[in-house]
Amino acid sequence: MLRRLLVSAALAGSVLVVPAAALPASATAAQAPAAAVGLRTACTYRRDGNVWRCITPGAFCPSAARNRYGYAKVTNRRYKCLKVSGDTRWRWKRA
């Protein structure tokens, strides 16, 4: 039973791989990685004066961000780095 599950998962994973010959002529191999890199570098976690950009809500914040505001990378909503009650850790909480 386990072997059948593993084999079916491997086959399902192999279906997702598209050979280069099956791609349209307009989509070259050079364009695909460039687009993926552009999406990843569009928003980077960084300090911008007294605020932080591209934070992940609920994630741990660095010590330099304590009691500071940050803006989420997806929703662009404002969060504050606050200490979690009953814990020694700091996290980004909705402000």
C-alpha positions as CSV (number, residue, x, y, z in Angstrom):
1,M,0.0,0.0,0.0
2,L,2.8,2.4,0.9
3,R,4.7,1.6,-2.2
4,R,1.7,2.2,-4.4
5,L,1.2,5.6,-2.7
6,L,4.9,6.5,-3.3
7,V,4.8,5.4,-6.9
8,S,1.6,7.4,-7.6
9,A,3.1,10.5,-5.9
10,A,6.2,10.2,-8.1
11,L,4.1,9.8,-11.2
12,A,2.0,12.8,-10.2
13,G,5.1,14.9,-9.7
14,S,6.6,13.9,-13.0
15,V,3.4,15.1,-14.8
16,L,4.2,18.6,-13.6
17,V,7.5,18.7,-15.4
18,V,7.0,20.2,-18.9
19,P,9.6,19.5,-21.5
20,A,11.2,22.5,-23.2
21,A,9.9,21.4,-26.6
22,A,6.3,21.7,-25.3
23,L,6.7,25.4,-24.4
24,P,5.5,28.0,-26.9
25,A,8.2,29.7,-29.0
26,S,7.6,33.0,-27.1
27,A,8.5,31.5,-23.7
28,T,12.2,30.9,-23.7
29,A,14.2,29.4,-20.9
30,A,15.9,32.8,-20.3
31,Q,12.5,34.6,-19.7
32,A,11.2,32.2,-17.1
33,P,14.0,32.5,-14.5
34,A,14.1,36.3,-15.0
35,A,10.4,36.6,-14.2
36,A,10.8,34.4,-11.1
37,V,13.7,36.5,-9.9
38,G,11.8,39.7,-10.5
39,L,9.0,38.4,-8.2
40,R,11.3,37.5,-5.4
41,T,13.3,40.7,-5.4
42,A,10.2,43.0,-5.8
43,C,9.9,43.2,-2.0
44,T,12.8,42.6,0.4
45,Y,12.7,42.8,4.2
46,R,14.5,46.0,5.0
47,R,14.6,48.9,7.4
48,D,13.5,52.2,6.0
49,G,14.2,54.9,8.6
50,N,12.0,54.1,11.6
51,V,9.8,51.6,9.8
52,W,10.4,48.2,8.3
53,R,9.2,47.2,4.8
54,C,8.1,43.8,3.5
55,I,7.5,42.1,6.9
56,T,5.7,38.8,7.4
57,P,2.8,39.2,9.9
58,G,3.2,37.0,12.9
59,A,6.9,36.3,12.2
60,F,9.6,37.1,14.7
61,C,11.1,40.6,14.5
62,P,14.7,41.6,14.9
63,S,15.8,43.4,18.1
64,A,16.3,46.6,16.1
65,A,12.6,46.5,15.2
66,R,11.2,46.3,18.7
67,N,8.3,48.8,19.3
68,R,8.7,49.9,15.7
69,Y,6.2,49.7,12.8
70,G,6.4,47.6,9.7
71,Y,4.3,47.1,6.6
72,A,3.3,43.7,5.3
73,K,4.7,42.6,1.9
74,V,1.4,41.3,0.6
75,T,-1.3,43.5,2.1
76,N,0.8,46.6,2.9
77,R,-1.0,46.8,6.2
78,R,0.7,48.3,9.3
79,Y,2.1,46.1,12.0
80,K,4.1,46.7,15.2
81,C,6.9,44.6,16.7
82,L,5.5,43.7,20.1
83,K,6.5,41.3,22.9
84,V,4.3,38.2,23.0
85,S,2.6,38.0,26.4
86,G,4.1,35.3,28.6
87,D,7.1,34.9,26.3
88,T,10.5,36.5,25.7
89,R,10.0,36.7,21.9
90,W,8.9,39.6,19.8
91,R,6.5,39.3,16.8
92,W,4.9,41.4,14.2
93,K,1.3,42.1,15.4
94,R,-1.5,44.1,13.7
95,A,-1.4,47.8,14.7
